[in-house]
Amino acid sequence: MASAPYIQTRCYYAPMNRRRFVSSALAAPFVHTPSRSATRRPNVVMFMTDDHGAWATGAYGCAEMHTPNIDALARGGARFDRAFACTPVCSPSRMTYMTGRLPSTHHVQDWLRPVNSFGGKAERWLSGHPTYSEALAKNGYTLGMSGKWHMGQDEKAQAGFSYWATVPGGGGTYRNAEFVKNGQPDHKEGYKTDRVGDHALEFLDTRKGKDDPFYLLVPFYAPHTPFDYQPEVYRKPYENSSFSCFPDLPRHPWSNKGLSAHYRNRQSMHAYSALITGLDANIGRIVQRLGEMGVRDNTLVVFTADQGWNAGHHGFWGKGNGTFPFNMYEESIRVPMIWNHPGHIKPSQALNPMVSSYDYFPTILDYLNVPTPPDPKRVGRSYAGFLRGQKPRWNNRLYFEYSMVRGLRTETMKLVERSKEWPGELYDLEADPGETKNVYETPAYRPQLNALQNELSRFFLRAGAPPLENWRSSTTQELTQYERFLP
């Protein structure tokens, strides 16, 4: 059986006294104390959730969401308030984190169907694309991965990782899921999120007493559907919840009918929340183990998500494919991004630069002082300077891509361009932060529209992407026909 979830203490899940856990493990003052580990290169644990909007954590303002361990990471480190995924769907977003490239240049434009993701006919979609993980492996890091891969040949260790535990594919049941560990079937009963935590702890156990640094990637499947099972210990905090963080809005005319059962559904709100609390508990288990190993002060912990999620926002449930045509709403692309490194990153910071998933590749290597391999197709920038307490020059403009949709976000405007079959959108985020009024056809906004359209075209041209109308030429994957999800 998988190990039991965190010990319940009233509303929270913590393996020790919560005040002692926060103060000793996460909220250390910004004073670097010399120690044996001070001269060693930092370890890294990167947590990634799936379908998890930034709004759905206590650290980002949802008081009803029980995320004590994520919130403690934010209090003890730096919380980015304007972090975004380049693509609001899993496989291409994960590819962008790994490569720093856009979907049109890493060639995955949508989530990978099973035939493309695992088994005899699956491709290794990262092949030929430089990854930050391979750069770490070449520079002395030992890499472990426990959780969701969903980038092709999922059951096989790759990209520099030597420890590998996963359930091939992008979803599936949370009850008694069948893992593949280091190439062998791993049959055990248990809750899938807890088992992701179990395997992460197993990797950490292999590192005890070793001096070479490690990088542990923990990409949880939660809170992705299905909402089939959550242990009662994770459901209990929400028994009397008002679910006030879940908007109750009129249904969106483009909403994905395949997700319509969740719309205004209290049980779906309960399940989504419980899935988040379950992964939060496992984050606490892993951070605690770092302390027990004596390496917490020398370990950077990063927490983020592959993309966001709408749970009633804009009148639908889902992410970028929660509507058809696909959307680029803020809740679909805005993700949590927290960096915590006691004694190295100042605690209780709320950082405001606009950063993207394509910026992670250069940032993690810069932060670790690992040489960044050249790649003309990489579009990201390092934001490590902000984490070091500096004030680097930063242009707050981000670019997005998902199949037939491309987007550009500035401080005050968002342009969403689609291929000719579908309408475009333009939002004045200063006057309309909720993106309720499309001003694409409004004459008064024509100068801004023209300028943003030209900028968007130039950016993708420089990145080596085909014209938007030819987006299908950028991938060979089997694409899902989303037309069937229309109302």
C-alpha positions in Angstrom: 0.0 0.0 0.0 1.1 3.6 -0.6 2.0 5.5 2.5 -0.7 7.3 4.5 -1.4 10.9 3.8 -0.2 13.7 6.0 -1.3 13.6 9.7 -4.5 15.7 10.0 -4.3 18.6 12.5 -7.6 20.4 12.5 -7.8 22.1 9.1 -4.2 21.5 7.9 -2.0 18.6 7.0 1.4 18.7 8.5 3.9 16.1 9.6 5.0 18.2 12.5 3.9 21.2 14.5 2.9 23.6 11.7 4.5 26.7 13.3 7.8 24.9 13.8 7.6 23.5 10.2 7.1 26.9 8.7 9.6 28.7 10.7 12.4 26.1 10.5 11.9 24.7 7.0 10.5 27.5 4.8 10.6 30.9 6.4 14.2 31.1 7.3 15.5 34.7 7.5 17.4 36.1 4.5 20.8 35.6 6.2 23.3 33.2 4.7 24.9 31.1 7.4 28.1 29.3 6.5 27.8 25.5 6.6 29.1 22.4 5.0 26.5 22.7 2.3 27.3 26.4 1.6 30.1 25.5 -0.8 28.0 22.9 -2.6 25.9 23.6 -5.7 22.2 23.9 -4.8 19.8 21.0 -5.2 16.4 21.7 -6.8 12.9 20.3 -6.3 10.4 21.6 -8.9 6.7 20.9 -8.2 4.3 21.3 -11.1 0.6 20.9 -10.9 -1.8 20.3 -13.7 -4.9 22.4 -14.6 -4.2 24.7 -11.6 -5.0 28.3 -11.8 -3.0 30.7 -9.7 -6.3 31.8 -8.1 -6.8 28.3 -6.6 -4.3 28.7 -3.7 -4.3 30.5 -0.5 -1.1 32.3 -1.4 -2.8 33.9 -4.3 -5.9 35.0 -2.4 -8.3 32.1 -2.2 -8.7 31.8 1.6 -11.0 28.8 1.4 -8.4 26.7 -0.5 -6.5 24.6 2.0 -2.9 24.9 0.8 -0.8 25.5 3.9 2.4 24.1 2.4 2.3 26.1 -0.8 1.4 29.2 1.2 4.4 28.6 3.5 6.7 28.3 0.4 5.3 31.7 -0.7 5.9 33.3 2.7 9.4 31.9 2.8 10.3 33.0 -0.7 9.3 34.9 -3.8 5.8 34.8 -5.3 5.5 35.9 -8.9 2.1 37.6 -9.3 2.2 37.8 -13.1 3.5 34.4 -14.2 1.9 32.8 -17.3 2.0 29.6 -19.4 2.8 30.1 -23.0 0.1 27.5 -23.9 -3.1 26.8 -21.9 -2.9 23.0 -22.4 -0.6 20.4 -20.9 1.7 18.7 -23.5 2.8 21.8 -25.4 3.1 23.8 -22.1 5.4 21.1 -20.6 7.5 21.1 -23.8 7.9 24.9 -23.5 9.1 24.6 -19.9 11.7 22.0 -20.9 13.0 23.7 -24.1 12.2 27.4 -23.8 10.7 27.2 -27.3 7.2 28.0 -28.7 4.9 25.2 -29.8 5.4 26.0 -33.4 9.2 25.3 -33.0 9.1 22.4 -30.6 6.2 20.9 -32.7 3.7 19.9 -30.1 0.5 22.1 -30.5 -2.0 20.3 -28.3 -2.2 17.6 -25.7 -0.8 14.3 -26.9 -3.3 11.6 -27.6 -2.3 8.1 -26.2 -1.0 6.9 -29.6 1.5 9.8 -29.6 2.3 9.7 -25.9 3.2 6.1 -25.0 3.4 2.6 -26.5 5.0 1.2 -29.6 3.9 4.0 -32.0 4.7 7.0 -29.7 7.4 9.5 -30.5 9.9 11.1 -28.2 8.8 14.6 -28.9 11.7 16.2 -27.1 14.2 14.5 -29.4 16.4 17.0 -31.1 15.4 19.9 -28.8 17.9 21.0 -26.2 16.4 20.8 -22.7 17.5 22.4 -19.4 17.4 19.0 -17.8 20.1 17.6 -20.2 22.2 20.7 -19.5 22.0 19.9 -15.7 22.8 16.3 -16.3 25.9 17.2 -18.3 27.0 19.5 -15.5 27.0 17.0 -12.7 23.3 16.9 -11.6 21.5 13.7 -10.9 17.9 13.9 -12.1 14.8 12.2 -10.8 11.2 12.5 -12.1 8.0 11.3 -10.3 4.7 12.1 -11.9 3.2 13.2 -15.2 5.4 13.4 -18.2 3.1 13.5 -21.3 5.8 14.5 -23.8 6.1 11.2 -25.6 7.4 7.7 -24.8 6.2 8.5 -21.3 7.2 5.1 -19.9 10.9 5.6 -20.8 13.5 7.7 -18.9 14.8 10.5 -21.0 16.2 14.1 -21.2 18.9 13.4 -18.6 16.7 11.8 -15.9 18.0 8.6 -14.3 15.1 7.9 -11.8 11.7 7.7 -13.5 8.3 6.9 -12.1 5.1 7.8 -14.0 1.7 6.7 -15.2 2.0 6.9 -19.0 -0.4 9.3 -20.5 -2.0 12.6 -19.3 -4.8 11.5 -17.1 -6.7 8.4 -15.8 -8.0 7.3 -12.5 -6.7 8.5 -9.1 -7.5 5.1 -7.5 -4.9 2.3 -7.8 -3.2 3.8 -11.0 -0.5 1.6 -12.5 2.9 3.3 -12.5 6.0 2.4 -14.5 9.1 2.8 -12.4 12.5 2.7 -14.1 11.1 0.7 -17.0 9.2 -1.9 -14.9 5.5 -2.1 -14.0 4.9 -0.9 -10.4 1.6 -2.4 -9.1 0.5 -1.0 -5.8 -2.8 0.2 -4.5 -3.2 3.7 -3.4 -4.1 7.3 -4.2 -2.2 8.4 -7.3 -1.1 11.8 -5.8 0.2 10.1 -2.7 2.1 7.6 -4.8 3.7 10.4 -6.8 4.9 11.7 -3.4 6.1 8.2 -2.4 8.3 7.9 -5.5 9.7 11.4 -5.0 10.7 10.4 -1.5 12.2 7.2 -2.8 14.4 9.2 -5.1 15.5 11.5 -2.3 16.4 8.4 -0.2 18.8 7.4 -3.0 20.6 10.8 -2.5 21.4 10.4 1.2 25.1 10.8 1.9 25.9 11.8 -1.7 27.6 15.1 -2.5 26.7 15.6 -6.1 23.6 17.9 -6.5 20.2 16.6 -7.6 17.2 18.0 -9.5 13.9 16.4 -8.6 10.9 17.1 -10.9 7.5 16.3 -9.3 4.8 17.0 -11.9 1.5 16.1 -10.1 -1.5 14.9 -12.2 -3.8 16.8 -9.8 -6.0 18.7 -10.0 -6.7 17.4 -13.6 -9.9 15.5 -14.2 -11.2 12.9 -13.7 -12.8 13.8 -10.4 -13.4 10.1 -9.6 -11.6 9.8 -6.3 -10.1 11.8 -3.5 -9.4 10.4 0.0 -11.7 11.7 2.7 -8.9 13.3 4.6 -8.4 15.7 1.7 -12.2 16.2 1.1 -13.0 17.0 4.8 -11.9 20.6 4.9 -14.5 21.5 2.3 -17.6 19.9 3.7 -19.2 23.2 4.6 -17.3 25.4 2.1 -19.2 28.2 0.3 -16.7 27.8 -2.6 -16.6 31.6 -2.9 -13.6 31.4 -5.2 -15.6 29.7 -7.9 -17.6 32.3 -9.9 -21.2 31.8 -10.8 -21.5 33.5 -14.2 -23.8 33.0 -17.3 -22.6 30.1 -19.5 -20.1 31.1 -22.2 -21.4 30.6 -25.7 -18.3 28.7 -26.8 -18.1 26.4 -23.8 -16.9 22.9 -24.2 -19.9 20.6 -23.8 -17.6 17.8 -22.7 -17.0 19.7 -19.5 -20.5 21.0 -19.1 -21.3 18.6 -16.2 -18.9 20.5 -14.0 -20.5 23.9 -14.6 -22.1 25.2 -11.4 -21.6 21.7 -9.9 -20.8 21.8 -6.2 -19.4 18.3 -6.3 -16.9 19.3 -9.0 -15.9 22.3 -6.9 -15.4 20.0 -3.9 -13.4 17.5 -5.9 -11.1 20.1 -7.5 -10.4 21.6 -4.1 -9.7 18.3 -2.5 -7.3 17.3 -5.3 -5.3 20.5 -4.6 -5.2 19.9 -0.9 -3.9 16.4 -1.6 -1.0 17.6 -3.7 -0.3 20.3 -1.1 0.0 17.6 1.6 2.6 15.7 -0.6 4.6 18.9 -1.1 4.8 19.1 2.7 6.0 15.5 2.9 8.8 16.1 0.4 9.9 19.4 1.9 10.0 17.8 5.3 12.2 15.0 4.0 14.7 17.6 2.7 14.9 18.9 6.3 15.4 15.4 7.7 18.2 14.9 5.1 19.9 18.1 6.3 19.8 19.6 2.8 16.9 22.0 3.0 19.1 25.1 3.3 20.9 24.0 0.1 17.8 23.2 -1.9 15.8 25.5 -4.1 12.1 24.7 -4.2 10.1 25.9 -7.2 6.3 25.6 -7.4 4.3 26.2 -10.5 1.6 24.7 -12.8 1.6 23.7 -16.5 -1.4 26.0 -17.2 -4.3 27.6 -15.5 -8.0 26.7 -15.1 -11.4 28.2 -15.3 -13.9 26.9 -12.7 -16.9 29.1 -13.6 -14.6 32.0 -14.6 -16.0 33.5 -17.9 -18.9 31.0 -17.6 -17.1 27.7 -18.3 -15.0 25.0 -16.8 -11.7 24.2 -18.4 -8.5 25.7 -19.8 -7.6 26.8 -23.3 -9.7 24.1 -24.7 -12.6 24.8 -22.3 -14.0 26.7 -25.2 -13.9 26.2 -29.0 -12.4 28.0 -30.6 -9.6 27.9 -28.0 -9.2 30.8 -25.6 -6.4 32.8 -24.0 -8.3 34.2 -20.9 -6.2 35.2 -18.0 -7.4 32.3 -15.8 -6.4 29.8 -18.6 -2.8 31.1 -18.8 -2.0 32.6 -15.4 -0.1 30.2 -13.2 1.3 30.2 -9.7 5.1 30.6 -9.6 7.0 30.5 -6.3 10.7 30.2 -5.7 11.9 29.3 -2.2 15.6 29.0 -1.2 16.3 29.8 2.5 19.1 32.2 3.0 19.4 32.9 -0.7 16.0 34.2 -1.8 14.5 36.9 0.4 11.2 35.8 2.0 7.8 37.3 1.7 8.4 38.8 -1.7 5.6 39.6 -4.2 7.4 40.1 -7.6 5.6 41.8 -10.4 7.4 41.2 -13.7 5.5 39.4 -16.4 7.2 36.0 -16.9 6.4 33.0 -19.0 6.9 29.3 -19.0 9.4 29.8 -21.8 11.5 31.9 -19.4 12.1 28.9 -17.0 14.8 27.3 -19.1 17.3 30.2 -19.0 16.3 31.2 -15.5 16.9 27.9 -13.8 20.3 27.5 -15.5 21.3 31.1 -14.7 20.2 30.7 -11.1 22.3 27.5 -10.7 25.3 29.1 -12.7 25.1 26.3 -15.3 26.1 27.3 -18.8 23.1 27.8 -21.1 23.5 26.0 -24.4 22.9 28.2 -27.4 19.6 27.7 -29.3 18.4 30.2 -31.9 14.8 28.9 -31.4 14.7 29.6 -27.7 12.7 32.7 -26.9 12.9 32.9 -23.1 14.8 35.4 -20.9 16.3 34.8 -17.4 14.5 36.5 -14.5 17.1 35.2 -12.0 18.1 38.8 -11.3 14.8 39.5 -9.6 15.5 36.4 -7.3 18.9 37.8 -6.4 17.4 41.1 -5.3 18.4 43.0 -8.3 16.3 45.2 -10.6 17.0 44.1 -14.1 15.6 45.9 -17.1 12.5 43.9 -18.1 10.1 44.4 -21.0 6.6 43.3 -19.8 5.3 41.7 -23.0 4.4 38.1 -23.4 3.5 35.9 -26.3 1.2 32.9 -26.4 0.4 30.1 -28.9 -2.1 27.2 -29.0 -2.8 25.6 -32.4 -4.9 28.2 -34.4 -4.5 30.9 -31.7 -1.7 33.3 -31.0 -1.6 36.0 -28.4 0.2 39.0 -27.1 -0.2 40.5 -23.7 1.2 43.9 -22.6 0.7 45.8 -19.3 -2.7 47.0 -20.5 -3.8 45.2 -23.6 -4.3 41.6 -24.8 -4.5 40.6 -28.4 -5.8 37.2 -29.4 -5.5 36.3 -33.1 -7.0 33.2 -34.7 -6.8 31.7 -38.1 -9.3 33.1 -40.6 -12.1 30.6 -39.6 -12.4 32.2 -36.1 -12.8 35.8 -34.7 -10.1 37.7 -33.1 -10.2 39.4 -29.7 -8.8 42.5 -28.2 -9.1 43.4 -24.5 -8.3 46.7 -22.7 -7.0 45.1 -19.5 -6.8 48.5 -17.8 -10.5 49.4 -18.4 -11.7 45.8 -18.4 -9.5 43.4 -16.4 -12.2 40.7 -16.4 -12.0 40.5 -20.2 -15.7 41.0 -20.7 -15.7 43.4 -23.7 -14.0 42.5 -26.9 -13.0 45.7 -28.6 -11.4 44.1 -31.7 -13.9 45.8 -34.0 -14.1 49.1 -32.1 -12.8 51.9 -34.3 -11.2 53.8 -31.3 -8.9 50.9 -30.7 -7.8 50.4 -34.3 -4.3 52.1 -33.8 -3.6 49.8 -30.9 -4.9 46.8 -32.8 -2.7 47.4 -35.8 0.4 48.0 -33.7 -0.1 44.8 -31.7 -0.9 42.7 -34.8 2.4 43.9 -36.4 4.3 43.2 -33.2 2.8 39.7 -32.9 3.6 38.8 -36.5 7.2 40.0 -36.2 7.8 38.0 -33.0 6.6 34.7 -34.5 8.5 35.4 -37.7 11.8 36.0 -35.8 11.1 32.8 -33.7 11.0 30.7 -36.9 7.2 30.0 -36.7 5.1 29.6 -39.9 2.4 32.1 -40.6 -0.7 31.7 -38.4 -2.7 30.4 -41.3 -0.2 27.6 -41.8 0.0 26.5 -38.1 -0.9 22.9 -38.9 2.4 22.6 -40.7 4.2 23.0 -37.4 3.2 19.6 -36.0 2.8 16.0 -37.1 0.8 14.9 -34.0 -2.7 13.5 -34.3 -5.0 16.4 -33.4 -8.3 16.0 -31.6 -11.3 17.3 -33.5 -12.7 19.7 -31.0 -15.7 20.6 -33.1 -17.5 17.7 -31.4 -17.4 19.6 -28.1 -19.4 22.5 -29.5 -22.9 23.0 -27.9 
